[in-house]
Amino acid sequence: MKIIINGAGGKMGNILADMAGHENIAALVDVAFTTADGKYHALDDFGGEADCVIDFSNHSATQAVTSYCVKRNLPVLIASTGQTENEMTLIREASGKIPVFISPNMSVGVALVADIAERVAKLFGDCDIEMIEAHHNQKLDVPSGTALMLAKRLQEARKDSTLNIGRHENGKRPANEIGIHSLRYGSEVGTHEIIFSNGLETITIRHDAKNRALFANGALSAAKWLINQKPGLYGMKDYIAG
């Protein structure tokens, strides 16, 4: 599989390039690059053969990434976070023509946590649900894309639930609330903990990311799966389901 890495100049892009190996890279693309010697400033600067684009850049690149991949009929895996509604519309439109995979977290472990958490939320009565997520002090989005993804899965089990992001007001906690609390410190790679409690017993599900390489490994595995799929919008839930 030959991949184009968009955002190759960033931390995750560098890790992905090292993990993929030179022989599996069609092009390295980043706005910080000058087009020369196998590196490209923009996706449109590369017209060679490739099997898939993996985007670890920024959600602001959504239009450029989706239009390039549709034009070249290339599957695309989007691993950036923070997409606006307009950007999500572009992604959904592209998925009608090519396979598009989007996930704010490429960890298989996190995908399994999401499945377990949804099941617990569905079966564990009228429990209170709280989530704590921690990341490094340079992370831009709050709460994390992973926390929002997990919250969405919890809401699939609790249709009447509402999100309370960064609770700060006085007063009793509503019964149907899902609380999300964000911590930012040091070089923390990423921790997500979900707490379920009904007053009689408590269930805690936690995932700790120890090294960013796990996200690159997940992206490569998902990309290999994606290139064999029909046009559509996919995520980690689809991937782990086979």
C-alpha positions in Angstrom: 0.0 0.0 0.0 1.4 3.4 -1.1 0.2 6.3 1.1 0.2 10.0 0.8 0.7 11.6 4.3 -0.8 15.0 4.6 0.5 16.9 7.6 3.8 15.0 7.3 5.7 17.8 9.0 3.8 17.4 12.3 4.4 15.1 15.2 2.0 12.4 14.1 3.0 12.8 10.5 6.6 12.1 11.4 5.7 9.1 13.5 3.5 7.8 10.7 6.2 8.2 8.1 8.7 6.3 10.2 6.3 3.5 11.0 5.1 3.1 7.4 8.6 2.9 5.9 10.0 4.7 2.9 8.9 2.0 0.5 5.2 2.5 1.4 5.1 6.3 1.1 4.0 7.8 -2.2 4.4 11.4 -1.0 5.0 13.5 2.1 2.9 16.7 2.1 2.9 19.7 4.5 2.3 23.4 4.3 5.7 23.8 5.9 7.5 22.0 3.1 8.9 23.3 -0.2 8.1 21.1 -3.1 11.3 19.3 -3.7 13.0 15.9 -3.2 9.9 13.9 -2.5 8.3 16.5 -0.3 5.3 18.6 -1.4 3.9 21.9 -0.1 0.3 21.0 -1.2 -1.6 17.9 -2.2 -2.2 19.3 -5.7 1.6 19.4 -6.2 1.7 15.5 -6.3 0.1 13.6 -9.2 1.8 10.3 -8.8 0.5 6.8 -8.0 -1.0 6.2 -4.6 -3.5 4.0 -2.8 -4.7 6.2 0.0 -4.3 9.6 1.7 -3.8 9.7 5.5 -4.5 13.2 6.8 -2.9 14.1 10.1 -2.9 17.9 9.5 -5.7 20.2 10.7 -9.4 20.3 10.2 -8.9 23.6 8.2 -7.5 21.4 5.4 -10.8 19.5 5.0 -11.8 21.2 1.7 -8.4 20.7 0.1 -8.1 17.1 1.3 -11.6 16.0 0.2 -11.5 17.8 -3.2 -8.1 16.3 -4.0 -9.2 12.8 -3.1 -12.5 13.0 -4.9 -10.7 14.4 -8.0 -8.2 11.5 -7.9 -10.6 8.8 -6.7 -8.5 8.1 -3.7 -9.7 6.7 -0.3 -8.9 9.1 2.5 -8.4 8.6 6.2 -9.0 11.8 8.2 -7.4 11.7 11.7 -7.6 15.4 12.5 -10.2 16.8 15.0 -12.3 19.8 15.5 -14.2 19.8 12.2 -17.0 22.5 11.8 -20.4 21.6 10.5 -19.5 23.0 7.1 -16.4 20.8 7.1 -18.4 17.7 8.1 -20.8 18.5 5.2 -17.8 18.4 2.8 -16.7 15.0 4.3 -20.2 13.5 4.0 -20.4 14.7 0.4 -17.0 13.2 -0.5 -18.1 9.9 1.1 -20.8 9.6 -1.6 -18.0 9.2 -4.1 -15.0 7.7 -2.3 -14.3 5.7 0.9 -13.8 8.2 3.7 -12.7 7.1 7.2 -12.8 9.7 10.0 -11.9 9.2 13.6 -10.6 11.7 16.2 -8.7 8.8 17.8 -7.1 6.0 15.8 -6.5 3.7 18.8 -8.1 0.3 18.5 -8.2 0.3 22.4 -10.3 3.5 22.5 -12.7 1.9 19.9 -13.1 -1.1 22.2 -13.6 1.2 25.2 -16.4 3.0 23.3 -18.2 -0.3 22.6 -17.9 -1.4 26.2 -19.0 2.1 27.5 -22.1 2.1 25.3 -23.1 -1.3 26.6 -22.6 -0.3 30.2 -24.6 2.9 29.7 -27.4 0.9 28.2 -27.6 -1.8 30.8 -26.4 -0.2 34.1 -29.8 1.4 35.1 -30.1 5.1 35.8 -26.5 5.6 36.7 -24.7 8.9 36.7 -22.0 9.2 34.0 -18.9 11.4 34.3 -15.9 11.5 32.0 -12.4 12.9 32.6 -10.0 13.4 29.8 -6.4 14.6 30.1 -3.9 15.8 27.4 -0.7 17.7 27.0 -0.7 21.5 27.6 -0.4 22.4 23.9 -3.6 20.7 22.8 -6.0 23.1 21.1 -9.4 21.6 21.4 -11.4 21.3 24.6 -12.9 18.8 25.2 -10.9 16.4 23.1 -12.3 14.9 19.9 -12.0 11.5 21.5 -14.1 12.6 24.5 -16.8 13.9 22.2 -16.7 10.7 20.3 -17.1 8.7 23.5 -19.9 11.0 24.6 -21.7 10.4 21.3 -21.6 6.7 21.8 -23.0 7.1 25.4 -25.8 9.2 24.0 -26.7 6.5 21.6 -27.5 4.4 24.6 -29.0 7.3 26.6 -31.2 9.1 24.1 -32.5 11.7 26.6 -29.0 12.6 27.9 -27.4 16.0 27.8 -23.7 17.0 27.9 -22.3 19.3 30.6 -18.8 20.3 29.5 -16.7 21.7 32.3 -19.3 21.9 35.0 -18.9 25.1 37.0 -22.3 26.2 38.2 -23.8 25.5 41.7 -26.8 23.2 42.0 -27.8 19.6 41.9 -26.7 17.3 39.1 -29.5 16.5 36.6 -30.1 12.7 36.4 -29.7 12.6 32.6 -26.5 14.5 32.4 -23.1 13.3 31.0 -20.3 15.4 32.5 -17.1 16.0 30.7 -14.0 17.4 32.4 -10.8 18.4 30.6 -7.3 18.5 32.1 -4.3 19.9 30.3 -0.8 19.4 31.7 2.8 18.5 30.8 3.3 16.1 27.9 0.3 13.8 28.6 -0.4 11.8 25.5 -4.0 11.1 26.3 -6.2 9.6 29.1 -9.9 9.0 29.0 -11.8 7.7 32.0 -15.6 7.1 32.2 -17.2 6.7 35.5 -20.7 5.0 36.0 -22.3 5.1 39.4 -25.8 4.3 40.7 -25.0 4.9 44.3 -24.7 1.3 45.1 -21.7 0.4 42.9 -19.4 2.1 40.5 -17.9 1.0 37.2 -14.8 2.8 35.8 -13.5 2.3 32.3 -10.1 3.9 31.5 -7.8 4.1 28.5 -4.2 5.4 28.8 -2.2 6.2 25.7 1.5 5.7 26.4 3.0 6.6 23.1 1.7 8.4 20.0 2.9 5.5 17.8 -0.3 3.7 18.7 -2.3 6.2 16.7 0.0 5.8 13.7 -0.3 2.0 13.9 -4.1 2.2 14.1 -4.1 4.6 11.1 -2.0 2.3 8.9 -4.2 -0.7 9.8 -7.4 1.1 9.2 -6.1 2.5 5.8 -5.3 -1.0 4.6 -8.9 -2.0 5.5 -10.3 1.2 3.9 -8.8 0.7 0.4 -11.0 -2.4 0.0 -14.2 -0.6 0.9 -16.9 0.9 -1.3 -17.6 4.7 -1.2 -19.1 5.6 2.2 -18.4 7.2 5.6 -16.5 4.9 8.0 -15.1 5.1 11.5 -13.4 2.9 14.1 -16.7 1.3 15.0 -16.9 -0.1 11.4 -13.3 -1.1 11.4 -13.4 -3.2 14.6 -16.7 -4.8 13.4 -14.8 -6.2 10.5 
